[in-house]
Amino acid sequence: MKNCVVIPVYNSPYIREVVVDVLSCGYEVIVVDDGSDMSIGIEDLDAHLVTHKTNMGKGEAILSGAKAAKQLGYKSFVTVDADKQHISSEISKLTDAYEDDFIIIGNRNFEDKNVPKSSIFGRKFSNFWVNLETFKKLKDTQSGFRIYPVSILDLKTKNRRFDFEIEVLVLHCSRGGRVREVDVKCYYPPIAERISHFDKVKDNMRLSNIHTKLVIQRFFLLRGFLWN
């Protein structure tokens, strides 16, 4: 069976280009339009379209994509961002590494001169906390270039924006699921071409909150294990 690629999108001028590129590599595509204010213009392409009437967050879009993938008969799916950062020819590195019930993360090469300093810091910050929360040594916990098993639908995730990608990793590991990383190339456009819907105030607060909750949960789980 062909592999399935889910592309969450919110107001990206590059979505058509991204979809065409993924389709050219032979993958079945599910686009989740998360309440965009602009037409995404892919109606004539051979892709499945799921539409949210309002913006519900990247996490909710990924879950909608997971449901659509499951309905199509897939047991896993790849996530690709709509900003051209992820290179379609690199998807095969993820699919080649996949095993049942794994989350595969594309560990991005950050040596490109256009990589924002905020992304470099954010990745280090996120890695520190997720490694503490999962007892694993992961290198790119903020990468949205991943393979998920559709079984993430069974996880009791509560967060639906950028914090979802952290929470789903930790909860997946907590239930005994496994994570693997593979090195991938990625593209960072010049500042003038770059798009991001990450709110430096609100989303950083959300990330701080989720890390606080997950560390507390891990502490009580570990304490209960030691006491028993």
C-alpha positions as a Python dict, from the first residue, in 0.01 Angstrom:
ca = {
    (1, 'M'): (0, 0, 0),
    (2, 'K'): (117, 355, -72),
    (3, 'N'): (219, 563, 225),
    (4, 'C'): (-16, 831, 348),
    (5, 'V'): (93, 1192, 408),
    (6, 'V'): (-107, 1436, 621),
    (7, 'I'): (-48, 1806, 561),
    (8, 'P'): (-203, 2043, 817),
    (9, 'V'): (-238, 2393, 674),
    (10, 'Y'): (-343, 2733, 796),
    (11, 'N'): (-306, 3028, 559),
    (12, 'S'): (0, 2902, 372),
    (13, 'P'): (66, 3046, 25),
    (14, 'Y'): (284, 2741, -46),
    (15, 'I'): (28, 2466, 15),
    (16, 'R'): (-35, 2387, -352),
    (17, 'E'): (338, 2364, -419),
    (18, 'V'): (384, 2132, -120),
    (19, 'V'): (94, 1904, -220),
    (20, 'V'): (213, 1879, -582),
    (21, 'D'): (563, 1789, -461),
    (22, 'V'): (436, 1517, -225),
    (23, 'L'): (205, 1372, -491),
    (24, 'S'): (495, 1358, -738),
    (25, 'C'): (671, 1119, -499),
    (26, 'G'): (378, 876, -514),
    (27, 'Y'): (215, 930, -175),
    (28, 'E'): (-154, 952, -98),
    (29, 'V'): (-221, 1296, 48),
    (30, 'I'): (-465, 1421, 309),
    (31, 'V'): (-477, 1798, 349),
    (32, 'V'): (-636, 1934, 665),
    (33, 'D'): (-736, 2297, 618),
    (34, 'D'): (-747, 2431, 973),
    (35, 'G'): (-986, 2720, 913),
    (36, 'S'): (-776, 2916, 664),
    (37, 'D'): (-894, 3267, 578),
    (38, 'M'): (-767, 3223, 222),
    (39, 'S'): (-846, 2969, -48),
    (40, 'I'): (-586, 2693, -46),
    (41, 'G'): (-654, 2618, -414),
    (42, 'I'): (-598, 2243, -430),
    (43, 'E'): (-945, 2131, -538),
    (44, 'D'): (-818, 2011, -876),
    (45, 'L'): (-540, 1799, -723),
    (46, 'D'): (-569, 1429, -639),
    (47, 'A'): (-570, 1485, -265),
    (48, 'H'): (-824, 1427, 13),
    (49, 'L'): (-937, 1749, 180),
    (50, 'V'): (-1059, 1777, 539),
    (51, 'T'): (-1182, 2121, 638),
    (52, 'H'): (-1218, 2281, 982),
    (53, 'K'): (-1466, 2570, 980),
    (54, 'T'): (-1252, 2760, 1232),
    (55, 'N'): (-888, 2748, 1333),
    (56, 'M'): (-858, 2474, 1595),
    (57, 'G'): (-481, 2431, 1614),
    (58, 'K'): (-215, 2214, 1456),
    (59, 'G'): (-275, 1931, 1701),
    (60, 'E'): (-643, 1911, 1613),
    (61, 'A'): (-552, 1916, 1244),
    (62, 'I'): (-312, 1625, 1294),
    (63, 'L'): (-581, 1428, 1476),
    (64, 'S'): (-830, 1497, 1196),
    (65, 'G'): (-568, 1372, 952),
    (66, 'A'): (-515, 1061, 1165),
    (67, 'K'): (-888, 985, 1157),
    (68, 'A'): (-897, 1027, 780),
    (69, 'A'): (-590, 803, 739),
    (70, 'K'): (-751, 535, 955),
    (71, 'Q'): (-1071, 552, 749),
    (72, 'L'): (-863, 500, 435),
    (73, 'G'): (-715, 184, 588),
    (74, 'Y'): (-374, 311, 696),
    (75, 'K'): (-207, 210, 1022),
    (76, 'S'): (35, 503, 1014),
    (77, 'F'): (82, 837, 842),
    (78, 'V'): (351, 1095, 774),
    (79, 'T'): (309, 1460, 874),
    (80, 'V'): (454, 1730, 651),
    (81, 'D'): (432, 2103, 722),
    (82, 'A'): (281, 2338, 466),
    (83, 'D'): (566, 2593, 469),
    (84, 'K'): (803, 2406, 230),
    (85, 'Q'): (1044, 2327, 514),
    (86, 'H'): (1011, 1951, 471),
    (87, 'I'): (1150, 1794, 156),
    (88, 'S'): (926, 1529, -1),
    (89, 'S'): (1216, 1315, -123),
    (90, 'E'): (1321, 1276, 244),
    (91, 'I'): (993, 1108, 340),
    (92, 'S'): (1134, 771, 234),
    (93, 'K'): (1391, 796, 515),
    (94, 'L'): (1105, 803, 763),
    (95, 'T'): (905, 525, 599),
    (96, 'D'): (1213, 301, 568),
    (97, 'A'): (1269, 333, 943),
    (98, 'Y'): (909, 270, 1045),
    (99, 'E'): (798, -24, 1257),
    (100, 'D'): (460, -87, 1414),
    (101, 'D'): (370, 149, 1699),
    (102, 'F'): (677, 369, 1649),
    (103, 'I'): (681, 744, 1617),
    (104, 'I'): (957, 831, 1374),
    (105, 'I'): (1097, 1184, 1397),
    (106, 'G'): (1289, 1356, 1120),
    (107, 'N'): (1593, 1504, 1294),
    (108, 'R'): (1647, 1823, 1095),
    (109, 'N'): (1989, 1948, 988),
    (110, 'F'): (2027, 2287, 1157),
    (111, 'E'): (2353, 2383, 987),
    (112, 'D'): (2170, 2584, 718),
    (113, 'K'): (2253, 2956, 741),
    (114, 'N'): (1883, 3049, 729),
    (115, 'V'): (1784, 2854, 1041),
    (116, 'P'): (1634, 3107, 1286),
    (117, 'K'): (1821, 3140, 1615),
    (118, 'S'): (1487, 3112, 1794),
    (119, 'S'): (1440, 2765, 1640),
    (120, 'I'): (1784, 2654, 1755),
    (121, 'F'): (1715, 2770, 2111),
    (122, 'G'): (1361, 2630, 2105),
    (123, 'R'): (1481, 2287, 2002),
    (124, 'K'): (1742, 2274, 2278),
    (125, 'F'): (1488, 2388, 2535),
    (126, 'S'): (1230, 2135, 2419),
    (127, 'N'): (1482, 1850, 2400),
    (128, 'F'): (1591, 1906, 2759),
    (129, 'W'): (1240, 1880, 2897),
    (130, 'V'): (1113, 1597, 2676),
    (131, 'N'): (1423, 1391, 2753),
    (132, 'L'): (1351, 1445, 3122),
    (133, 'E'): (987, 1351, 3077),
    (134, 'T'): (1050, 1036, 2870),
    (135, 'F'): (1396, 924, 2993),
    (136, 'K'): (1505, 918, 2627),
    (137, 'K'): (1776, 1110, 2442),
    (138, 'L'): (1595, 1273, 2153),
    (139, 'K'): (1759, 1535, 1932),
    (140, 'D'): (1467, 1709, 1762),
    (141, 'T'): (1151, 1700, 1969),
    (142, 'Q'): (1009, 2004, 1789),
    (143, 'S'): (1025, 1855, 1440),
    (144, 'G'): (684, 1826, 1275),
    (145, 'F'): (827, 1593, 1011),
    (146, 'R'): (715, 1261, 1159),
    (147, 'I'): (545, 927, 1116),
    (148, 'Y'): (269, 855, 1364),
    (149, 'P'): (81, 530, 1417),
    (150, 'V'): (-293, 593, 1398),
    (151, 'S'): (-304, 454, 1753),
    (152, 'I'): (-222, 807, 1876),
    (153, 'L'): (-598, 856, 1846),
    (154, 'D'): (-628, 641, 2159),
    (155, 'L'): (-404, 870, 2364),
    (156, 'K'): (-579, 1108, 2603),
    (157, 'T'): (-418, 1422, 2467),
    (158, 'K'): (-559, 1751, 2593),
    (159, 'N'): (-356, 2006, 2399),
    (160, 'R'): (-441, 2099, 2042),
    (161, 'R'): (-193, 2360, 1926),
    (162, 'F'): (186, 2341, 1891),
    (163, 'D'): (202, 2187, 2240),
    (164, 'F'): (27, 1878, 2100),
    (165, 'E'): (348, 1759, 1932),
    (166, 'I'): (522, 1753, 2270),
    (167, 'E'): (236, 1595, 2462),
    (168, 'V'): (180, 1317, 2207),
    (169, 'L'): (547, 1215, 2225),
    (170, 'V'): (546, 1193, 2604),
    (171, 'L'): (213, 1010, 2631),
    (172, 'H'): (314, 768, 2354),
    (173, 'C'): (632, 683, 2546),
    (174, 'S'): (444, 659, 2876),
    (175, 'R'): (223, 381, 2741),
    (176, 'G'): (527, 187, 2614),
    (177, 'G'): (532, 319, 2259),
    (178, 'R'): (871, 362, 2095),
    (179, 'V'): (1036, 658, 1925),
    (180, 'R'): (1314, 663, 1669),
    (181, 'E'): (1488, 953, 1495),
    (182, 'V'): (1640, 963, 1148),
    (183, 'D'): (1853, 1244, 1007),
    (184, 'V'): (1682, 1443, 732),
    (185, 'K'): (1758, 1743, 517),
    (186, 'C'): (1521, 2036, 529),
    (187, 'Y'): (1479, 2374, 363),
    (188, 'Y'): (1479, 2706, 545),
    (189, 'P'): (1369, 2993, 321),
    (190, 'P'): (1506, 3346, 356),
    (191, 'I'): (1327, 3565, 612),
    (192, 'A'): (1117, 3737, 344),
    (193, 'E'): (968, 3403, 235),
    (194, 'R'): (925, 3253, 579),
    (195, 'I'): (581, 3195, 732),
    (196, 'S'): (499, 3093, 1087),
    (197, 'H'): (185, 3095, 1297),
    (198, 'F'): (379, 3030, 1617),
    (199, 'D'): (285, 3298, 1870),
    (200, 'K'): (600, 3370, 2070),
    (201, 'V'): (399, 3472, 2377),
    (202, 'K'): (92, 3247, 2378),
    (203, 'D'): (256, 2935, 2234),
    (204, 'N'): (565, 2961, 2453),
    (205, 'M'): (332, 2989, 2753),
    (206, 'R'): (146, 2680, 2634),
    (207, 'L'): (473, 2490, 2596),
    (208, 'S'): (589, 2595, 2941),
    (209, 'N'): (257, 2482, 3088),
    (210, 'I'): (263, 2143, 2918),
    (211, 'H'): (622, 2076, 3026),
    (212, 'T'): (535, 2169, 3386),
    (213, 'K'): (239, 1930, 3387),
    (214, 'L'): (431, 1646, 3222),
    (215, 'V'): (726, 1675, 3461),
    (216, 'I'): (488, 1666, 3760),
    (217, 'Q'): (311, 1362, 3616),
    (218, 'R'): (642, 1186, 3557),
    (219, 'F'): (753, 1265, 3914),
    (220, 'F'): (442, 1112, 4070),
    (221, 'L'): (458, 807, 3842),
    (222, 'L'): (822, 751, 3933),
    (223, 'R'): (755, 802, 4302),
    (224, 'G'): (468, 554, 4291),
    (225, 'F'): (689, 302, 4114),
    (226, 'L'): (968, 338, 4371),
    (227, 'W'): (730, 315, 4666),
    (228, 'N'): (572, 0, 4526),
}
